[in-house]
Amino acid sequence: MNIDYADGAEQYRSALCRGLEPDPELWIDEWADEYMRIPRDTGAAEPGPYRTDRTPYAREPMRCLSPAHPAKRVVTKVASQMMKTQIALNWIGGVVHMAPSNILTLLPSLGLAKRVSGRIDKTVKASPALREKVAVSRSRDSRNTMDTKEFEGGTLYVTTAGSAANLAEVSARYVYGDEVDRWDVDVQNEGDPVELAEARGSTFGRNAKFYFSSSPTVKGASRITDLFEQGDQRHYYVPCPYCGEYQHLEWQNLKWAKDYSWAGMVCCNEHCSGQGAFIEEHHKAEMLAKGEWRAHAEGDGETVSFTLSALYMPLGWKSWVDLARQYDKAAAALAKGDLEPMQVFYNTRLAEVWDSAQEMTKAEELQKRAEDYRLGTVPAPAMLLTAAVDTQDDRLEMLVIGWGEGLERWVVDHKVIQGRPEDDRTWALLDEELKRRYLHASGIELSIRAAAVDSGGHHTQEVYQFCRLRRWRNIFAVKGASKTGRPVIAQRPSKVDVTWKGTTEKEGAELWLIGTDTAKDWIYNRYGLKEGPGALHFSNDLPDDFYAQCVAERKITRYVRGYRRVEWTKAKADRNEGLDLLVYNLAMAHYLSIPRYSVADWERLRTAFNQRSLFSEPADIPGPASADDDPQESPEPASKPEPKPPAPAPAAARRRTSRSGYLSRR
């Protein structure tokens, strides 16, 4: 039996000759028109041969992705279903066919990576030019798997961006990152995943090519927006069918009927007279074909960036009427306090960042409401004081809040204590401030009932040392716990001191966890209140930047390992000490059970203020009678009765107390 064996020498010579050939001069868009096939079994709306003319705006991004183009980085900040993934498939197919090398494809989650890998497999099978290059998928064959696809001249890796190992174990000339706004912010504490991904192409120099695409998320936290602004910021301009004026389509120029029977675009040219300067949607095909990309910035010289909204979708896709209907639904939800539908519309349809701050109270509005009372004095309606301390590397910041009925609040004092926390003199100054008594409008001097000291940052042990010796004064170490649904303050503290035997020191330092997300929701929801329960009052003596600190954060939707997470965030350069201090003061109010005070409790407080003489000694003000029901609280020593008037003093407040083993041994 004659067996035909492969001629190794011939195969070697053939591969060597192909490797010596220069990269073809075919642009990626030209390659896609000639070779790309959209498979029917992917559920695509328009399967068959790919036609760039159907989406003319995709031609320029594909040309910039061509190996011969000088751009090193291509960024597309576009609406959902606007050919982001198809452009990537065309690019991957083109480089596999014409300029093969390793390709790294990164997705935000494993599930999405599997779907994209499956789509690549189907595209390879449907495109004859790729079937000849990519290894056939077989059982027990590692050359073509879900995450690895070998082809002549390189390998395609499809994986997630959530693992540092995935971003470090391969070298790739081409890197594609999809939905980068859904990537983790910091991959396993090793840095920005975009920078880690680009490091994979370091050895290829200017021959490396990176493509990042995504719809944006929230202002100040959108990575694709940062990449877009790093480039030349190109917008797609189309001509008016009547006057020929080139313009990029903007949402504010779209008009529609209340019954959604029609929708059209108003021409930006004030002198356009055609049909009353009203552009109907059936002109869109002609407008897109004549469109052109125009840069709005110079960029860094190596990044080309594009942005496109759903207003440019071809006829037969998402119509202007459909967009108008979706916007009205989102606006109705927004009026009811639900921000998410409008954020989705901005991100996925308009390709714009959602600035949740536009629906929140501005710093300027808070500053305009500042009242004419001096810091260091307590207005008449405020009857209980709490304090909070934020630790920084070069200072301590303290905020004192006065609480009134219905948790109405007044900023009583704001101090910045200059000095490093590792210096005992800094803490001595803070101790004196926390001992201070504040003059109430009635003439009574009030002391701080409870204080929270932030233990986060670089000075945790110094905070523990300060607080463990002052537990009897209700001065506690606290730490924020950013997790949805946590109570404002934990039910009980964590013991952070241990004995020489390794057991917990029962009378040692305590750490109280604060539900910062819950507290910030409560605070932000009440910024709009000018008076009454929950309102916050400011003094004219506060510095201007304090108001900006109070509204420095915004609530966003972020994706961690592909899972949706709603959290609070701020821009990198913004300061948020004011907001943190408000959060910790709210936690101390909950510690003192102030939210549980009834109308009768507040009435007894007011009576106690009225009964006291201006010449009497300062004393603690009684708390709510309902505090007797709290099993965690124990009574304080009763205050001295007033000589005049002869009315008996109300019952003393009952609250949590604690003892220090460190003090008892001294």
C-alpha positions, 0 to 999 in steps of 0.5 A: 500500500502506497502512503503519501507523506507530506513533503516537509521541505516543500512546506518549509519553503512555502511558509518561508516565502509567504513570511517574506512577502510584505503586508498587503496594501489592502485597507481593513474596510476594503478587505471586509467588503471583499472577504467578510461574511456575516453568518446566519446562525448568529441571529444577525439582522442582515447576514451575508456579505458585509457591506461598508456602504450600509454603515459608511461611518464605520469606514474611517475607524477600520482604515485607522485600524489597518496595519499600514495606518500610522495610528497606534490607538483607535478609540470608539465611544459609540452607542450600543449596536453601532458596529463596535463589535463588527468593526473588531471582527473585520479588523481581526479577520483582516490582520489574520489574513494579511498581517498575522501576529498574536491578537489579545481580545479582552472582555469584561466578563467570562460570559461575554468572552464566551459569546464573542469567542463563539461569534468569532468561530461562526465568522471563521466558518462563514468566511472562506478566506479565514477558514484557510488560515484558522485551525479547525476546531476538533476534540482533544485539540488545543489549537482551537478552543474557546479562549485560544485560536491558532492561525498561521503566523499567530494566535488569537486569545479571547479572555477577560480583563478581570485577571492580572494573569490574563493581562500579563502572560502573553505578548500581542501585537494587536489588542482589542478591548471591548466595553472598557467602561465595564472593566474593573477599575484596578485589576487585583491591585496591579493597576489600570487594566488598559495600561496593563493591556497595552503593555502586552504590545511593548515589544512591537513598538510602533507596529503595535495596534490597540482598539478600545470600544465601549459606550460610556457610563458616568462622568468622572468614572468613564474610562472610554471617555478618558481615552476618547479625550486623549485622541483627536475627538472626531465627530461624524458630520452629515450634510443637510439635504436642503442647504448642504450645511454639514453638521453633526446630529445632536439630540436637542435638535430632534423634534417629534409629535406627542403621539410619535407619528413623526420625528425629524431633525432641525437644521443647524443653519438658521438660514435653511429654508427647505421644508421649514429647515426640518429634516425627515428621517428618510434623508438619512441614507443619503446624508450618511453616504456623504458624511465625513469625520471631523476632528475637534482636538489635536490629541496626543499624536498617536490616538484616533478617537470617534464618537457616534450616537444612535441618531446615525443608525441606518434606516431599518434599525433604531428610528428617531421615533423609537428614540423619542419614545424611549427618551419620554419613558426615561424622562417619566421615570426620572420625574419619579426619582428613578435615574437609571433609565435616563442614564441608560439612554444617555450611555447606550443611545447618545453615547454621552456620559451621564452626570448624575450631579445635574439632578442633585443639589449644586455646591453653589445652591448650598452656599447661597443658603448659608445663614447669619450665625457664627461658627462656635455658637448653637442656634436655638432649635439645635439641642444635641451635639455630635462631632466627627474627625477626618484624618489626613496625612498632614492634618485633622479636620473636625466638624460639629453638628447640632441636631434638632427635632426631626434630625434637622441639622446645623453646622456648629463648628468646623476646625482644621488642626494642622499637624501630622497624626503621628505627632502626639501634640496634634491629638492633644489639640484635638482632645481640647477641641472635643472637650470644648463647650458650645454656647447655646442660644438659650445661654446654656453651654452644650458639650459634645455627646459623641464623636467619631474619628476616621481610622482609615488611611495611614494612621489607624493605630494612632486613632485606636490609641486616641480612642481607646483611652476616651471610650468613656467620653463616647469617642470612637474609631470608625471605618466606612464600609461601602456596601449597599444595605448596611445600616448607618452604624453597626449593631456592635463594634469590632474588638481590635485589641488583643492580649499577649495571649492572642485573645481579644481584649474586652476592654480594648479599642473598638471599631465601629463600621459605618454604612457609608452608602446608606448614609450618603443616600440619606444625606443627598436626598435631603440636600434640597430641603431648606428647613424642617426635618432633615434640613441642613443649615450652614454658617456664613463662616464656612470656607467656600470649598466646604460646600463643594466637598459636601457634593463631591461624590455621585452615585454610579453604576459600575461593573465588577467582573461583569456584575453590576454594582451601584456605588458612590465615587468622586473625581480623582482631584476632588476633595470629599472631607466635608461629606465624610464628616457629615456621614460620621456625624449621622452615624453618631446620631444613630449611636445616640438613638437620636432618630428614635426621639419622639415628639414628646422627647423633643418637647422635654428637651425644650422644657429642660432648656427653658427651665435652666438659669443662665447662671446655672452650671452646664449640664447634659441635656436629657434624652428620650424616654424610649431609650430605656428600652435599649438593652445595650444602654445603661443610665448616666449619673443624674444631673444636678437639679436647678435651684430655680425654678423649683420644678424637678429636672427631667430624667437623665438620658440613657445611652451606651456606656463603656469602660476601658481596661487600660484606664482601670489599670492606670 
